[in-house]
Amino acid sequence: MERSEAAKVLTLCASDTLLVESDSGAPAPDGRGHLSAATDNASMMAHILGLYARPGMTIVDPMTGPGAFWRYVDTNIYDLHRSDLSRGGPDARCLPWLDESAHVVVLDPPYRYVETMSTKKGLVMLENDIYNLESGRTQASGLKGHDAVMALYRDVMTEGARVLKLGGYLIVKCQDTITDGKQQWVHVDLMAYASTIGCEVIDLAVVTPSQVPPTRWKVQRSLRKSHSYFLVLRKGGRWPFGYKSISKRSQLRVASASAAATVSCGRLL
């Protein structure tokens, strides 16, 4: 086998058959398919995993909270590991997982701030600040508010990418916001950051709740951000990681390479 062919086989072997299988797509349920919009997080997570995940995949959710994401997912078909810092779980910025050990990592960082009545306290996290973001006010970095939230996102995304296998999926929940009258396009900033950690944005889903709580503001100067996003990122890009064409001829080449990897892994590694 030539060196270039051997290198390609080794790249394929570095992932596994479950990730190869996920490239073949999934049946479209109910004649409608897996939709890119839903009215709740649980329905959207079911759509995302129904399309990209496969039974037997190892899924890590280190920011699971009360577990609302998993309401409509058959968790028995996955090797699912859920935890949360607020319940004694590990910090999502420093996970106890080996490099390239998971097929899917799900991240839902606390991303909302609200002003308190006391100006001495400044901004307080709605989620009780379990990641101690307010401590940034007294640290050398001086990060606070939205900047502290974005720093947390970058940290957990970097750690999630470390844990992912080549070809694995990083699912990130986020929401745009407004700070000091300035629009903060969080989902755009995170999509740009994904490329710096070796991930490619392969899908985007929107959650638009059917009911929105009343606002405390009497005067409105911009559209209220009631919707949120799920970013679906893939470590290394699309299979076989960066290959753009989806023609039948290209699909045959990918299938041939995958078959060669299956046969040759034991001998080459």
N, C-alpha and C positions, 0 to 999 in steps of 0.2 A: 504493500500500500504506500502511495506517495505521501510525502510529509504533509502537504496541504490537505489531503483527504483524511489522514490520520488526525490532524488538528481539528478538523470539522467533526469527526466522530467523537473525539474527546470532549468537544464542546457540547455535543448532544448528550453524551453520557453524564456530563456534569449536572444536568438536570435529571429528569426521570420520565418514565412513560406516562404518568398522570398529567404532567405538564404538556407533553407531546399530544396527548389525547384532547386536551382542552382547546387545541387549535382547530379541531374539526368542527367546532360549533356545537349547538344543542338544539333539540326540537323546539319549535315555536308553540308554546302551550295555548290552548283555547282559541287557536286560530288568530291570536293577536300578537303573540310573541312576548319576549321579555322587554318591557317598556322602559324608557329612559326617564319617566316621570311617575311619581306616586304621591299620595297624600300623607304617608307616614313612613318612618324610618324602617320599620319591620318589613313592610311590603317591598320597599326598595332593596333591602339587603337580600330578600328572597329572590328577587329578579337577578341581581348581580351574581350571586352564588349559583343560581340555576343555570346561568349562561357560562360562567368562567370556571367554577369549581367542579371537582369530580369526587365521587365517593372514595374515601380513603385518604384524602389530602389532609396534611397537618395544617391546622389553622390556629394562629395565635391572636388572641384579642386581649391585650394587656390594659385596656381602658374600658372595660365592659360595663361599668356602672351597674344599674339595676338589670341589665340584660335585655333591654327592649328590642335591640337589633335582631335578636334570635327567636322572636315570638313565632314566626311563620317558617322557620328553617328546621328541617329534620336533622338535629344535631347528632343523632346516632350514626349517621353515615360518614361522619368526619372524625378525625382525630383532633378534637377541639379542646383548646386550652384557654380558658377564660379567667381573668383576674382583674383586680383593680387596686390601686394604691390605697384608696380609702378603706379597703377591707383587708389590709395586710398583704396585698400583692406587691410584686416588684415595681420599681420605678420604670416607666416605659422608656426612659432615656438610658437605662442600663439594664437590659433584659438578661436573664440567666440562660440564654439559649446560645448554642454554638453557631458559628458562621454557617450560612446556607443550610439551615436545618428545617425551614418551614416552607410550605407551598404558598400560603396566604397569611398576610398580617393585616389586621384591622385596627385602625387608629381613630379615636374620637376624642381629641383633646378638648379641654374646657376652652371655649372661644368667646365667651360673652362677658362684658363688663357692664356694670351699672353704677351710676353715681349714688353715693350715700347722702344722707342729710347732713352729715358732719364733714366740713371742709378739711378737718385735721386728718381724717382717714382717707380722703381722696377717693380712689376707686377700689371697689371691693368685688371679688369674683362671686358670681351667682352660685357657682358650684363649690363654695366654701374654700376655694383656693388651696386645694390639697397639694398642688404642685408648687406652693409657696412662691408664686410669681411676684407677690407684693414685696418680697425680700429684695427684689432687684432695685428698689428705691434706695436701699442703704449700701448696695454693692458698688464696686468700682465701675461696673458697666453702666449703672444707672438706668437700666431698662425698666420700663413700667408700662402699664396699660396695654395698648395694642402691640407695642414693640415687644413686650414680654411674652404676649400670647404667640406672636409670630416666631420668636426665638424657641419657644416650646415646640411649636410645629416642626421647625427645622430639625431640632434635636431628636424628636421621636421618629420623624421620617428617616433620618440618617440611620438611626438604630434599627428601624424596621427593615431598611434595605440591607443592612448587614446580616440580619437573621434570615432573609429570604434566599431561597435557592435561585440560581440563574434561571430566568423565565418565570419566577414566582410573581404573585400579584400583591400589590400594596393598595389597600382600600382606605381612603382618607375622607373623613367627614369634616365639612367646613361650612362657614357662612360668611358672606360679605357683611361689612358693617360701616358705620360712619363714626369718625372720631374728630371732635372739634370742628364739625362742619365739613370735614373732608371725607370723600368716598374712599373706602379701603376695599379694593378688589382682591379679597383674600384668595379666592380660587384661582385667579390669574397668577398671583405671586407664587402660590404653591406649585402650579403647573410649571412655571419657569424654574423653580428650585429643583423640581424632580429631575431635570436633565443633569444637574450637578452631582447627583448621587447615583447616576447610572440607570435611571428609570425613565420610561417613556409613557406619556399619557395616552392610553388607548381607549378610554371611554369617560363619559361625564353624565351623571344622573342628577335630577332635580327633585327635591321634595317640597311640595307646596301644601301646607296643612289646610284642611278643610275649614278649620276655625282658627281665628287669630285673636288673642286677647287684646283688650282695649289699650290704647297708648296713654301715657300720662302727659304727653306733650299737647299743648293747646294750639300751637302754631307749627305747621309742617313745611319744611323747605326742600324736601327731597322725598322720593318714593320710599316707603317703609320696606325694609328687607325682611319679609316674612318667609322667604324661601331659603333653602339650604342646598348643599351639594354633596354628592359622593364622587370623589375622584378615583378612577381605577387606573393604577399605574402598573407597568410591568418592568421588572428588573431585566435590563438588557434589550428591551424593545420587543417587537413581535417576533414570533418564531419564524425562521431560526435567527432571531435577534438582529433586527435591522433590515431583514429582507422585505422589500416593498411590494413586489408583484404578487398577485393572487390568481394569475392565469392558470389554466389547467396544466400547462407544461411545467410551470413552477411548482405547482402542487405535487406533481409526480416526482420532481427532483427532491422535494422535501420529504416525501414518503419514502423514497429510495434511501436517502441519507439516514432517516430515522430507523429503517429496517437494518441498515448496516451497523448503526450504533447498538441496536438491541443484540445483534449477533456478536459484535466485536468487543463490547465493554469488558467482559471478563478477561479477555486476552490482552487488552491494551492497558488497563488500569492496574 
